[in-house]
Amino acid sequence: MLNMIEHGKRTDHPGLLIVHGLYGSARNWGVIAKRLSDSRQVVAVDMRNHGLSPWHDTHSYPDMADDLAQVLEGLDGPFDVLGHSMGGKAAMVLALTRPDLVNRLIVADIAPVAYGHSQIQFIEAMKAVDLDKVERRSDAAEQLKQVVDDPTLITFFTQSLDVKEKKWRLNLDVLAREMPRILSFPEVAGQFDKPTLFLSGANSDYVKREYREGIKALFPQAQFAKIPGAGHWLHAEKPREFEAAVRTWTT
């Protein structure tokens, strides 16, 4: 079972399941999850090979969707489901294969397509950190600054560092090996014909207009919205605007 962080209590309003992206964790979503839990139960999970969840030899989207289905069955779903990037792809596969467990779907800055830009450079950056010299997260951040330009990403990555144990809470070897699967999107039969929002950063090119026909084929009720001034990490860059969009869509 995936590790979960629960906020709020079950109410008449459907619960919300938050699914993080690659190199993320449930902790990354703490502030947004807590704020959204003022009127509903919100559950954020650590995906397999991330955070405090079990490590596995595979990292495919059908496997991740099965993990999420197990969580929702234990929570007595259906829930609204919000997934960002890799988590958005996993949430889409969940919705397509187990629509009984999903009430409404929010896909944050990702499309059901294969992407060509690898994220392997970040694995190499994290592996290059000399953990023996790390006594606090800032020590790791200083090392990452040499190879990672974006300070937001550095903060994001170091949240997955166990300083006391001097190890990453990321199965970096498996994530590297499975990168082609992570960048792809599997062939999935069927449709998810419930309300679906593709919420993107206006400065991001992850959800291009030419993808919309393929999206509509899988998600006939799909609608599209953009958050001005935000890129791919829209929930971190514009958290209040992101929160407002989620509230509007799931109310």
Secondary structure by P-SEA (a helix, b strand, c coil): ccbbbbcccccccbbbbbbbccccccccaaaaaaaacccbbbbbbbccccccccccccccaaaaaaaaaaaaaaaccccbbbbcaaaaaaaaaaaacccccccbbbbccccccccccccaaaaaaaaaccccccccaaaaaaaaccccccaaaaaaaaccccccccccccaaaaaaaaaaaaaccccccccccccccbbbbcccccccccaaaaaaaccccbbbbbbcccccccccccaaaaaaaaaaaac
